[in-house]
């Protein structure tokens, strides 16, 4: 059955979304107790009857990809010699080899603590010391993603030899409590500006320099980790890659050229027979029916469509997983999901994409590569599932965001309550209405068609309405200048995650030469 009314009063629905406080979701423990067979891999068969399990091989799914950021820390210093009656040393507390040895040991300890704090994979290579330009040049060409310079001393030629424009470069400086570094004094006028006013150093700018605060270093590393995992991402495009509207026609080309993405066109003529074969596999269908029953039996989930649509969604998920495994990737998108896939799968892709995102994969509807790169980037920066959505017209610093698919594990830990309804436009299939946390801060990205300047803003979720629009829908209150957002909107689809990742997003985009307008940094006029 379907529910297209603006409010729901049936007893089986989740609690009222307008009054539910932040955090009132379904815990991972509660979720797993109701749907333990949803785990990825061979454990999916453990809950099945022996007769059914015997007819299917143990599944070992390719896990979601998280490539660690490899960082090379380097202490740059010099060992001066005393000369009488003249200046013989520069500023700084690292003046001897003994000082340098102690400092490298200190850096090693500090980076070990930083790695323990990181909520993303990062690998710090052994700290190296450099006092000569040829050593610096060789170090710059090493097998690392980012070079982290601890600029205690040495000449500008060392810094310039180490800073390659095609590498990511960071600098850490000590002020207090010391030992103070030479380049704390002169990094701006001598290295970044070359003793003139205009900036002149390729591969590094003021945003790459950190003084004392390892927390400031950590969010920059998180941004670079997100960028590393986004660039070159391999994505399966069911029905081919696309882009929304006339402005989106060039989106696949931009995704390939700017984001270096490997877009794999998987045509419907190949998908159809695979789905038919899966639906003809009695043991697989039986397993998926059991998984659907367990999913619907968990706390916080209520059914408002035909049960077979949900079972068929679990079958389609198995097909999508097979395709990703064969392509050795963890990312997929569906083109023509508003119609073409429905008669083939006898359901919609909406719930399937929810399930995959909750399991840590990247799964998007509409194959819109105007917005998909922002979703991949935000997913890796945040470490969370992301919500591709249709925006509405901002007014009174409120905007409604909606789509017929949304992850339930938006914070990476708890499963939000959900109603399983039909896809709105077709009134067919299975689509989740995810009740997101009231009071939750969100990061919102508004990509432009040309990938020249993105807009972003923070917002607070203030309501989960039940309007006659796409099923997962939220009202968010814009932080900052909502009028500026309205004036500067570009593209169409937006991307959302829980949490504040504005700094990381802007920093990552700058590395690609993409502009970033932070609406939340300005107050309403």
N, C-alpha and C positions, 0 to 999 in steps of 0.2 A: 504494500500500500504506500501511498505518498502523503506527505504533509506539506502543503504549500501555504499554510496560514502564518500570520506574523507572530503567533504565540502558540505554545504547546502546553496543554494541561493534563495530558494523560499520565497515569500513575507510573508507567514504566520508563518515562523519560528521566534524563539526568536532572540534578538539582537546578534550580533557576540560575541562569548564567549571570543575570544582572546583579544578584545579591551574593554570589559565591565569592569568598575572599581569596586572595592570592594564595597559592599552595594547596588548595583543596582538590588535588588530583588523585590519581590512583597510583599507589606506590609500586615500585618494581616488584616487590615481594608479592603484593596482591595480584599484580598482573600475571606474574609467572605461575602463581598457584592456580590461576584459572585457565592459563593457556600455555602450559609448560612445553607443549610440543611445537611451539613456534620458534624454538631455538634453531639457529643456523647449524647445518651439518648433520652428522649421523644421528645425533640425539633426537631428531625429529621422529625417528621410527620407534623410539623406545616405548612410546605410549600406545602404539598400534597393536592390534591383535596379531598373534604370531602368523596366522595364515596370510594376512595382508602384507606384513613386513617381509615375509619370505619371498614374495613376488617382486619386490623392488630392491635394488642394490642400495647399500648405505650411501647417503648423500654427503659429500664433502664440498661445501660451497667455498668459492674464493672469497676470502674476507675483504672488507672494505680496505682501501689503500690509504696508508698514512706514511709518506716518505719523510724520514727525519731531516731536519735542517742541519747541515754539517758546517760548523763554525771553526775557523782557524784563529786562535788568539795569538797576538804577537806583541811582545814588549819592545818598544823602540827607545833606545837610549844611547848615551855616549859616555866615555870614560875620559874626562879631561886631565891634563897634566899641569901642575902648578908652574907658573912663570912669575918671576919677581917683577914688581913695579908695573904690572899691567893686568887688565881683566883676562882671566884665563878660564873662567867657567860661566855657564849660563844658569838661569834660574833652575830650581828643581832639587828634589830630595834624593834622586837616584844619580850618584856621582862615581860609584866604584862598582867593580864586578861583584863584590860581596853584597852591595845594595841591590844590584840587579838580580842576583840569585835569590835573595830574600823576597824580592818583589814578585818574581815568577812563582815562587811557592805560595805567596799570598794570593795571587791571581788564581792559581789552580784551586785553592780552597774555596775562594769566593764563587768561582764558576761551578764547582760541585754543588754548592748550596743553591745557586741559581737554577741549575738543572733539576734539582729536587722540587723547586717551586713551580717549574714550568708545567702547564697542563697540555702540552703538545710535545711531540718527539723532537729533541734537539741533542746533537752530539758535539761536544767540545773536544777538538783535537788537542794534543799536548801543547802547552805554551812554549812558543819559540822566542828567542831573543835575536834582535837585529841591530847591528851598528854600522853596516856598510850598505851602499846603494845597490851593489850587485846581489847581496843577500836579500834585500828588500824586493828586488825585481823577480828573483826566483821564487820567493815566498808568495808573491802575488799570483803566480801562475799555478799554484798548487791545486789539489783536488778538494776543493771546498766550495760551499755555496756562498758563504759570507766571510769576509775578513774583518776581524775585530782588533783594531789597533789600540794598544795602551801606550799613548804618546808621551812618555816620560821625558824624552830629550831627543838629541840628534838634530841634524840639519833638515831643512825643508826638502832637500833632494831625496831623503829616505822616504818621507811621506808621499812625495810625488811618484817615486818608483813603485810604491806599494799600491797605489790607487789606480786600478784599471777601470775604465768606463764601463766595460761589459761585465763587471763583477759587482756584487753588493758589498759596500764598505761602510764600516761603523768605526767610531772613535770613542774611547772612554778616557776621561780626564779626571785626575784627582785634585781636589781643592782641600776639603776638610774631612777627616783630621789629618790627611797627608799620608805618605810623603807627597807633597805638592809636585805636579808635573810642569815642565817647561811650557808645554803647548797649551796649558790652561791660560797662559798669558797671551800667546801670539797666534793661536790657530785661526782666528778670524782675519786679522790684517795681513798675516804673512802667507798662510797656506790657502785659505779660501779666496782671498782677494788679491794675492800676489803683490802686496804693498801699494795697490791703487784702490779706488772705490768700487768699481764693478767686480762682481764675482767672476773668477776665472779658473776654478778647478773642476774639470770634468770628473764625473763619477762620485761626487760627494758635495753635500751642501750643509747648511746649518742644522737641518733636521736629522742629520746622521751623527751629530756630536752629542754625547751625554756626559754630564759632570756628576760624579759621586753616586748617583742614584741607580742601583741595579734594577729597580722596578721600571724606570724609564727605558732601560736597555731591554728588559724582558718583553714589553709590548711591541717594540720594534722587531725583535726576533720572531715574535708570534706573527706579525704581518708578513715577514719574509718567508716564514714557514708556509703560510697560506698561499703566498704567491708562487712558491716553488711547486706546490702540489696542484695549483691551477694551471700553470703554464704547461702546455703539452698534454693536457688531460685528454684521454681517449674516451669518447662518448658514443654509445649506440643510439642512432636516430631512427626509430621505427617510422617508416614512411618518409624518411629523408629529413635533413635539417632544413629549417625555415626561419622566418622572422615575421613578427606581426606588422601588418599594414604595408603601405608603399615604402615607408621609411625603413622597414625591416628587411627589404629584399637583399640588401648587401650584408646582412648580419652573419650568415655562414662564412662569407669571405673574411670579414673582420675577425670572427672567432678563430679562423685558421691563421690569419696573418698577425694579428696583434696578440692573441692569446695562445698561438701555436697549437691549438686544439686539433686532435685527430678525430674527425667526425666520420663515423662509419654509417653509411646509408644501409639500413636493413629494410628491404621492400616488403610490402604487405603480401606480395605473391609468394614470399618465402615464409612469412609469419603464419598465414592461413593454414597451410598443411601441418605446421608444427602444433598449432592449437587443436586442430582436428585429431591428430595422433594422440595428443595428451588427453583429450576428452574421450577417446576410444580406449584408453588404458584404464581398465576397471579398478585395478589396485590403486593407481594414482588418484583417480576420482574419489575413491572411498577414503583415502587418507586426507584429501583436501576437504571433503565433507566433514570429517572428524575435526580437522583444524578449524574450520569455520564454526562448528558447534562450540568448540572450546573458546574461540575468540568471542563469540556472542554471549557465552556464559560467564565471562569475567565481570567483575563489579565495575560499574560506571559506563557500560555499553548497553544501548537499547536498539532494537531492530524495528525499522519502519519501512521496509521494502521486502521483496520476496527473498526467502532464505537461499534459493538457488543462485541468485545473483551474487551472494557472498561466497558460496561454494565455488562458483565459476571464477571469482576473483582470485581465490587461492590457487586454482589451476593455472590461471594466467600468470600469477606470480612465479610459479615453478618454471613456466616457459621463459619468462624474462630472466630469471636466474640462470637458466641453461644458456641463453644467448650471451649474457655477460661473462659467464665462465668460459665459454668457447673463445670469446674475444679477449679474454684476460683483462677485464676492466670491471669497475664497480659503479659505472654511471650509464644511465639510460634516459631517453626522453621519447615521447610519443607524439607524432604529428597526426593531424586529423582525428584527434581523440574526441572531437565533438560528434563524430558519426561513423567514420570508416571502421574503427576497431570494434564497434558494438555488435554488428551482425556476425562478425568473425568469432568473437570471444563469448558472445551471448551474455555480456555484462559490460561494465565500463572499466576504464583503467584507473578511476579515481582511488578506490580503496587499495588497489594494488600498489600505487605509488606511495600511499600512506604507509603501508606495511614495509616497503623497501626502505623508505627514509627512516622509519623507526629502528630499523636494523643496522643503520649506519651507512647505507648506500646513498647514491645521489640519483634521484628519480624525479623527473619533471614532466609536466603535461605541455602540450602545444608545440614543443620543439622550437620555442622562440629564442633564438640565439642572440637577440638583443639583450635579454635579461639573464639567460642561463649562465654566462660567465660570472655575473655578479653573485649568483647563487652558489656556484662552485667556490669562489673566493671567500664568501661570507661563511660557508660551511666549514672550510678549513681554518679560517681565522678564529671562529667562535668555538669550533669543535662540536657544534650542535646541528640538528636538522634545521632546514630553512623552509620558509613558506613563500612560494611564488603566488602572487595575488594580483587581482584586478583592483586598481584604485578607483575612487570616486572623486567628486569635486570637493576640495577642502573648503570648509566654512566654519567660522567661529573657532578656529584652531582644532577642529575635529575633522577626521576623514574616515570613511568606512572602507575596509579592505576585505575582499572576499574571493574565494575560489572553491571549486568542488573537491579539492584535495588539499589536505594539510597534514603534516605529521602530528602524532599525538604526543610523542616524547620530546616536546619542544625544549625542555631544559636539560635533556640528555639523561635524566634520572627517573622522572615520574611520567606516567601516562595520563594525559588529560582525559576527562570524561568525553564521551562522544555518542551521538545518535547516528545510526547508519540508515541513510535515506536513499532516495533515487538521486541521480544526477539531475540538476534542476531543469536545464534547457530541454533535455530529452525525456524527463520523467521516467527514466529507465536505469537499470543497473544498481550499483552500490556506491554511495559516496558518503564520506564522514562529515558530520557537523561537529567539529572539535571545539570544545568549550575551553578557550584559552584563559590564562590566569588574569583575573581582574587585579589591576595595580602593577602588572608586570611592565618593566622598562624594555623597550624594543629598539633595535637598530633597523632602520629602513633605508633602502637604496633605490634610487630612481635613475636608471641608466638612460642615456640619450641614444638615439638611433645611430649616430655617427661615432660613438665611443670616443668623444672628445672631452666631454665634461659631464660627470655624474653629479647628481644632487643627493644629499643624505640628510637624515634628521633622526633625532631620538623622539620617542613617543611613549605614552603610557596607555595600556589597554584599559578602557573604561566600561566596555559593555560587550556582550555577545548577543547581538540582536538575532531575531528569526524573521528576516525580511524575505520577500519573494525574489531572491537573488541566489548566487552560488552558495552552497551549503555552509562551508566554514567561513564565518564572517565575524569581524570585530570592528568596533569603533575605537579609534585611538585618538588621544589628545596630543597634538603636536607640541613639542618643546621648541620654543623660539618663535620665529616669524612665519606664521602660517600663510600670510599674504605673499611673502617672498616665495614660499613653496608653490603656491598657486600660480604665480607669475612665471616661475622658472621651471615648471614641469616639462619634461621632454619624454620621448618614447611612449610606452604604454604600460606594460607590466612592471610591477615593483617586486622587491625581495625583502623579506623580514626575517630576523632572528631575535630570540630572547637575548637580553643583555646589551651592554654598551660597548660597541666595537668601532666607534667612529674614527678614533685616532689611527687604529691599525688599518682600516680600509683606506683612508686618505693617504697614509704613508705608502701602502702597497701600490695604489694607483699612480702616485707620483713617480714611482720607479719605471712605469710604462709610458710616462708622458701624458697621462689622462688627468684632466682637471677634476677638482673636488670642491663642491660648494656645500659647506656645513650650515644648513638652515638653523640648526639649534645653537649655533655660535652667535646668532644675532637675535636681539629682542624685537618684539613687534613695535612698529612705528607708533 
